[in-house]
Amino acid sequence: MIAYALLEGMVPYFADDNKPEAAKRLLYVVCSRARKNLHLVAENGRTDGRGQPYEATQILAACQFGYDDIPL
């Protein structure tokens, strides 16, 4: 499973009333669908229509990942 554009204002969508809950729900759905591999991508340098840079969603930024388990 590859999920990209996990950026604040895209996930959750800017018009959603309860952004933190919507982001948690969407991230749960993405992660629960992965069978073997999961790739979560929040790009650097991407801007919105006004030229403001996007940042990773607060929910994704707060996650702890076990990089020790990743083979190189």
FIZASE-984380 format. One record per atom (N, C-alpha, C, O): residue in three letters; atom name; y, z negated, x negated. Coordinates in nm, 2 decimals. Layout:
N
   residu   atome       py       pz       px
      ALA      CA        Y        Z        X
...
END
This chain:
72
   residu   atome       py       pz       px
      MET       N    -0.12     0.00    -0.09
      MET      CA     0.00     0.00     0.00
      MET       C     0.12     0.00    -0.09
      MET       O     0.13    -0.08    -0.18
      ILE       N     0.21     0.09    -0.06
      ILE      CA     0.34     0.10    -0.13
      ILE       C     0.45     0.08    -0.03
      ILE       O     0.46     0.15     0.06
      ALA       N     0.54    -0.02    -0.05
      ALA      CA     0.65    -0.04     0.03
      ALA       C     0.78    -0.03    -0.05
      ALA       O     0.79    -0.11    -0.15
      TYR       N     0.87     0.06    -0.02
      TYR      CA     0.99     0.07    -0.10
      TYR       C     1.11     0.05    -0.01
      TYR       O     1.10     0.04     0.11
      ALA       N     1.23     0.04    -0.07
      ALA      CA     1.35     0.02     0.00
      ALA       C     1.36    -0.12     0.06
      ALA       O     1.41    -0.13     0.17
      LEU       N     1.30    -0.22     0.00
      LEU      CA     1.30    -0.35     0.05
      LEU       C     1.43    -0.42     0.01
      LEU       O     1.44    -0.51    -0.08
      LEU       N     1.54    -0.36     0.07
      LEU      CA     1.68    -0.40     0.03
      LEU       C     1.75    -0.46     0.15
      LEU       O     1.72    -0.43     0.26
      GLU       N     1.83    -0.56     0.12
      GLU      CA     1.91    -0.63     0.22
      GLU       C     2.00    -0.52     0.29
      GLU       O     2.07    -0.45     0.23
      GLY       N     1.99    -0.52     0.42
      GLY      CA     2.06    -0.42     0.50
      GLY       C     1.97    -0.31     0.55
      GLY       O     2.00    -0.24     0.64
      MET       N     1.86    -0.29     0.48
      MET      CA     1.76    -0.19     0.52
      MET       C     1.64    -0.27     0.58
      MET       O     1.59    -0.23     0.69
      VAL       N     1.60    -0.37     0.52
      VAL      CA     1.49    -0.46     0.57
      VAL       C     1.54    -0.60     0.55
      VAL       O     1.55    -0.65     0.44
      PRO       N     1.58    -0.67     0.65
      PRO      CA     1.58    -0.62     0.79
      PRO       C     1.70    -0.53     0.82
      PRO       O     1.80    -0.52     0.75
      TYR       N     1.68    -0.45     0.92
      TYR      CA     1.78    -0.35     0.96
      TYR       C     1.91    -0.43     0.99
      TYR       O     1.91    -0.54     1.05
      PHE       N     2.02    -0.37     0.95
      PHE      CA     2.15    -0.44     0.96
      PHE       C     2.19    -0.48     1.10
      PHE       O     2.27    -0.57     1.12
      ALA       N     2.14    -0.42     1.21
      ALA      CA     2.17    -0.45     1.34
      ALA       C     2.08    -0.56     1.40
      ALA       O     2.11    -0.61     1.51
      ASP       N     1.98    -0.61     1.33
      ASP      CA     1.89    -0.71     1.38
      ASP       C     1.97    -0.84     1.39
      ASP       O     2.04    -0.88     1.30
      ASP       N     1.95    -0.92     1.50
      ASP      CA     2.02    -1.04     1.52
      ASP       C     1.97    -1.15     1.43
      ASP       O     2.06    -1.23     1.37
      ASN       N     1.84    -1.17     1.41
      ASN      CA     1.79    -1.28     1.33
      ASN       C     1.73    -1.22     1.20
      ASN       O     1.61    -1.20     1.19
      LYS       N     1.81    -1.19     1.10
      LYS      CA     1.77    -1.11     0.98
      LYS       C     1.66    -1.18     0.90
      LYS       O     1.57    -1.12     0.86
      PRO       N     1.68    -1.31     0.87
      PRO      CA     1.57    -1.38     0.79
      PRO       C     1.43    -1.37     0.86
      PRO       O     1.33    -1.35     0.79
      GLU       N     1.43    -1.40     0.99
      GLU      CA     1.30    -1.40     1.06
      GLU       C     1.24    -1.26     1.06
      GLU       O     1.12    -1.24     1.05
      ALA       N     1.33    -1.16     1.08
      ALA      CA     1.28    -1.02     1.09
      ALA       C     1.23    -0.97     0.95
      ALA       O     1.13    -0.90     0.94
      ALA       N     1.30    -1.02     0.84
      ALA      CA     1.25    -0.98     0.71
      ALA       C     1.12    -1.05     0.68
      ALA       O     1.03    -0.98     0.62
      LYS       N     1.10    -1.17     0.72
      LYS      CA     0.97    -1.24     0.70
      LYS       C     0.86    -1.17     0.77
      LYS       O     0.75    -1.15     0.72
      ARG       N     0.89    -1.13     0.89
      ARG      CA     0.79    -1.07     0.98
      ARG       C     0.75    -0.93     0.92
      ARG       O     0.63    -0.90     0.91
      LEU       N     0.85    -0.85     0.88
      LEU      CA     0.82    -0.72     0.82
      LEU       C     0.74    -0.73     0.69
      LEU       O     0.65    -0.65     0.67
      LEU       N     0.78    -0.82     0.61
      LEU      CA     0.71    -0.84     0.48
      LEU       C     0.57    -0.89     0.50
      LEU       O     0.48    -0.85     0.43
      TYR       N     0.55    -0.98     0.60
      TYR      CA     0.41    -1.02     0.63
      TYR       C     0.33    -0.90     0.68
      TYR       O     0.21    -0.89     0.63
      VAL       N     0.38    -0.82     0.76
      VAL      CA     0.31    -0.70     0.81
      VAL       C     0.27    -0.61     0.70
      VAL       O     0.15    -0.56     0.69
      VAL       N     0.36    -0.58     0.61
      VAL      CA     0.34    -0.49     0.50
      VAL       C     0.23    -0.55     0.41
      VAL       O     0.13    -0.49     0.37
      CYS       N     0.24    -0.68     0.37
      CYS      CA     0.14    -0.75     0.28
      CYS       C     0.01    -0.76     0.35
      CYS       O    -0.09    -0.75     0.28
      SER       N     0.00    -0.78     0.48
      SER      CA    -0.13    -0.80     0.54
      SER       C    -0.20    -0.67     0.56
      SER       O    -0.32    -0.68     0.59
      ARG       N    -0.14    -0.56     0.55
      ARG      CA    -0.21    -0.43     0.56
      ARG       C    -0.27    -0.38     0.43
      ARG       O    -0.35    -0.29     0.43
      ALA       N    -0.23    -0.44     0.32
      ALA      CA    -0.28    -0.39     0.19
      ALA       C    -0.43    -0.43     0.18
      ALA       O    -0.46    -0.55     0.20
      ARG       N    -0.51    -0.34     0.14
      ARG      CA    -0.65    -0.37     0.12
      ARG       C    -0.69    -0.40    -0.02
      ARG       O    -0.76    -0.49    -0.05
      LYS       N    -0.63    -0.32    -0.11
      LYS      CA    -0.67    -0.33    -0.25
      LYS       C    -0.55    -0.36    -0.34
      LYS       O    -0.55    -0.46    -0.42
      ASN       N    -0.45    -0.27    -0.34
      ASN      CA    -0.33    -0.28    -0.42
      ASN       C    -0.21    -0.29    -0.33
      ASN       O    -0.20    -0.23    -0.23
      LEU       N    -0.11    -0.37    -0.38
      LEU      CA     0.02    -0.39    -0.31
      LEU       C     0.13    -0.37    -0.41
      LEU       O     0.14    -0.44    -0.51
      HIS       N     0.22    -0.28    -0.38
      HIS      CA     0.34    -0.25    -0.46
      HIS       C     0.46    -0.27    -0.37
      HIS       O     0.48    -0.19    -0.27
      LEU       N     0.54    -0.36    -0.41
      LEU      CA     0.67    -0.39    -0.34
      LEU       C     0.78    -0.34    -0.42
      LEU       O     0.80    -0.39    -0.54
      VAL       N     0.87    -0.26    -0.37
      VAL      CA     0.98    -0.20    -0.45
      VAL       C     1.11    -0.22    -0.39
      VAL       O     1.13    -0.19    -0.27
      ALA       N     1.20    -0.28    -0.47
      ALA      CA     1.34    -0.29    -0.43
      ALA       C     1.42    -0.23    -0.55
      ALA       O     1.44    -0.29    -0.65
      GLU       N     1.47    -0.11    -0.53
      GLU      CA     1.54    -0.03    -0.63
      GLU       C     1.67    -0.09    -0.68
      GLU       O     1.74    -0.15    -0.60
      ASN       N     1.70    -0.08    -0.80
      ASN      CA     1.83    -0.11    -0.86
      ASN       C     1.92     0.01    -0.86
      ASN       O     1.87     0.12    -0.87
      GLY       N     2.05    -0.01    -0.83
      GLY      CA     2.14     0.10    -0.84
      GLY       C     2.16     0.18    -0.71
      GLY       O     2.24     0.28    -0.71
      ARG       N     2.09     0.15    -0.61
      ARG      CA     2.10     0.22    -0.48
      ARG       C     2.22     0.17    -0.41
      ARG       O     2.24     0.05    -0.40
      THR       N     2.31     0.26    -0.35
      THR      CA     2.43     0.22    -0.28
      THR       C     2.42     0.26    -0.13
      THR       O     2.35     0.35    -0.10
      ASP       N     2.50     0.19    -0.05
      ASP      CA     2.51     0.22     0.09
      ASP       C     2.62     0.33     0.11
      ASP       O     2.67     0.38     0.01
      GLY       N     2.65     0.36     0.23
      GLY      CA     2.74     0.47     0.26
      GLY       C     2.88     0.44     0.21
      GLY       O     2.97     0.53     0.20
      ARG       N     2.92     0.31     0.19
      ARG      CA     3.05     0.27     0.14
      ARG       C     3.06     0.26    -0.01
      ARG       O     3.16     0.22    -0.06
      GLY       N     2.94     0.28    -0.08
      GLY      CA     2.94     0.27    -0.22
      GLY       C     2.91     0.13    -0.27
      GLY       O     2.91     0.11    -0.39
      GLN       N     2.87     0.04    -0.18
      GLN      CA     2.84    -0.09    -0.22
      GLN       C     2.69    -0.10    -0.26
      GLN       O     2.61    -0.04    -0.19
      PRO       N     2.66    -0.16    -0.37
      PRO      CA     2.52    -0.17    -0.41
      PRO       C     2.43    -0.25    -0.32
      PRO       O     2.47    -0.36    -0.27
      TYR       N     2.31    -0.21    -0.29
      TYR      CA     2.21    -0.29    -0.22
      TYR       C     2.15    -0.38    -0.32
      TYR       O     2.14    -0.36    -0.44
      GLU       N     2.10    -0.49    -0.26
      GLU      CA     2.02    -0.59    -0.34
      GLU       C     1.89    -0.62    -0.27
      GLU       O     1.88    -0.59    -0.15
      ALA       N     1.79    -0.67    -0.35
      ALA      CA     1.66    -0.70    -0.29
      ALA       C     1.68    -0.80    -0.17
      ALA       O     1.78    -0.88    -0.17
      THR       N     1.60    -0.79    -0.07
      THR      CA     1.61    -0.89     0.04
      THR       C     1.59    -1.03    -0.01
      THR       O     1.52    -1.05    -0.11
      GLN       N     1.66    -1.12     0.05
      GLN      CA     1.65    -1.26     0.01
      GLN       C     1.50    -1.31     0.01
      GLN       O     1.46    -1.39    -0.07
      ILE       N     1.43    -1.27     0.11
      ILE      CA     1.29    -1.31     0.13
      ILE       C     1.21    -1.26     0.01
      ILE       O     1.13    -1.33    -0.04
      LEU       N     1.22    -1.13    -0.03
      LEU      CA     1.15    -1.08    -0.14
      LEU       C     1.19    -1.14    -0.27
      LEU       O     1.11    -1.17    -0.35
      ALA       N     1.32    -1.16    -0.29
      ALA      CA     1.37    -1.23    -0.41
      ALA       C     1.32    -1.37    -0.43
      ALA       O     1.30    -1.42    -0.54
      ALA       N     1.29    -1.44    -0.32
      ALA      CA     1.24    -1.57    -0.32
      ALA       C     1.09    -1.58    -0.35
      ALA       O     1.04    -1.69    -0.38
      CYS       N     1.02    -1.47    -0.35
      CYS      CA     0.87    -1.47    -0.37
      CYS       C     0.84    -1.50    -0.51
      CYS       O     0.91    -1.45    -0.60
      GLN       N     0.73    -1.57    -0.53
      GLN      CA     0.68    -1.59    -0.67
      GLN       C     0.56    -1.50    -0.69
      GLN       O     0.46    -1.50    -0.61
      PHE       N     0.56    -1.43    -0.80
      PHE      CA     0.45    -1.34    -0.83
      PHE       C     0.37    -1.38    -0.95
      PHE       O     0.44    -1.43    -1.05
      GLY       N     0.24    -1.37    -0.95
      GLY      CA     0.16    -1.41    -1.07
      GLY       C     0.14    -1.29    -1.16
      GLY       O     0.04    -1.22    -1.16
      TYR       N     0.24    -1.28    -1.25
      TYR      CA     0.23    -1.17    -1.35
      TYR       C     0.12    -1.18    -1.45
      TYR       O     0.08    -1.09    -1.52
      ASP       N     0.07    -1.31    -1.47
      ASP      CA    -0.04    -1.33    -1.57
      ASP       C    -0.17    -1.26    -1.53
      ASP       O    -0.25    -1.23    -1.61
      ASP       N    -0.18    -1.23    -1.40
      ASP      CA    -0.30    -1.16    -1.35
      ASP       C    -0.30    -1.01    -1.36
      ASP       O    -0.40    -0.95    -1.33
      ILE       N    -0.19    -0.96    -1.40
      ILE      CA    -0.17    -0.81    -1.40
      ILE       C    -0.22    -0.76    -1.54
      ILE       O    -0.17    -0.79    -1.64
      PRO       N    -0.33    -0.67    -1.53
      PRO      CA    -0.37    -0.61    -1.66
      PRO       C    -0.28    -0.50    -1.71
      PRO       O    -0.22    -0.43    -1.63
      LEU       N    -0.26    -0.50    -1.84
      LEU      CA    -0.17    -0.40    -1.90
      LEU       C    -0.24    -0.29    -1.96
      LEU       O    -0.18    -0.19    -2.01
END
